[in-house]
Each structure stands twice: as C-alpha cells, then as structure tokens.
Amino acid sequence: MGSSSKRRQTMAKMTRERALQEKRERKQQKKDEKKEMAAAERAGENGDAAQSDGGEDESASPPSE
C-alpha cells in the first residue's frame, strides 16, 4: 500500500509559484493604478469644465451699468 506521509513540495516549485504570485500582484497593481488615473482624469475634466465655465462667464462679461 501507499505511504501515509505527505510528499514535500520542491524548492523549485515553491520558487515558481512565488514568482507567479508576485507577477499577478504586479499586474493587479498596474490595473488599479490605471483605474485611478482614469478616474482622476474624469474627475479633473468634470471639475475643470465646471470651474472654467463659471469663471469665464463672470470675467468675460463686463458689469452691467
């Protein structure tokens, strides 16, 4: 019959799995950074447009009277 002891994982396999996990983490970080940049750009465009419209209208039109 078979042995009741567990087989140990080799160092090579552990190293490969660790490298794969680190690669996945780096990829996820890049994706998160890209999402944050896109969100910041969208927020910046919306905020800049609202601020510049209000500021330009007041400064462009001379006071009446």
C-alpha positions in Angstrom: 0.0 0.0 0.0 1.0 3.6 -0.3 2.9 5.7 2.2 0.9 7.7 4.7 3.4 10.5 4.8 2.8 13.6 2.7 5.1 14.5 -0.1 7.1 17.7 0.3 7.0 20.4 -2.3 10.3 21.0 -4.0 12.1 24.3 -3.7 11.9 24.8 -7.5 8.1 24.5 -7.4 7.8 26.9 -4.5 10.0 29.4 -6.3 7.9 29.1 -9.5 4.7 29.6 -7.5 6.1 32.6 -5.6 7.3 34.2 -8.9 3.9 33.7 -10.4 2.1 35.2 -7.4 4.4 38.2 -7.5 3.7 38.7 -11.2 0.0 38.6 -10.6 0.3 41.1 -7.8 2.3 43.5 -10.0 -0.3 43.1 -12.8 -3.1 43.9 -10.3 -1.3 47.0 -9.1 -0.9 48.2 -12.6 -4.6 47.7 -13.3 -5.5 49.5 -10.1 -3.2 52.4 -10.9 -4.7 52.7 -14.4 -8.2 52.8 -13.0 -7.2 55.5 -10.5 -5.6 57.6 -13.3 -8.7 57.3 -15.5 -11.0 58.2 -12.6 -8.8 61.2 -11.7 -8.8 62.3 -15.3 -12.6 62.1 -15.5 -12.9 63.9 -12.2 -10.4 66.6 -13.4 -12.3 67.1 -16.7 -15.6 67.5 -15.0 -14.2 69.7 -12.2 -12.2 71.9 -14.6 -15.1 72.3 -17.0 -17.4 73.4 -14.3 -14.9 75.8 -12.8 -13.7 77.3 -16.0 -17.3 77.9 -17.3 -18.3 79.8 -14.2 -15.0 81.8 -14.1 -15.1 82.7 -17.8 -18.7 83.9 -17.8 -18.1 86.3 -14.9 -14.8 87.7 -16.2 -15.7 87.8 -19.9 -18.9 89.8 -19.5 -18.5 93.4 -18.3 -20.6 94.5 -15.4 -23.9 95.9 -16.5 -24.1 99.7 -15.8 
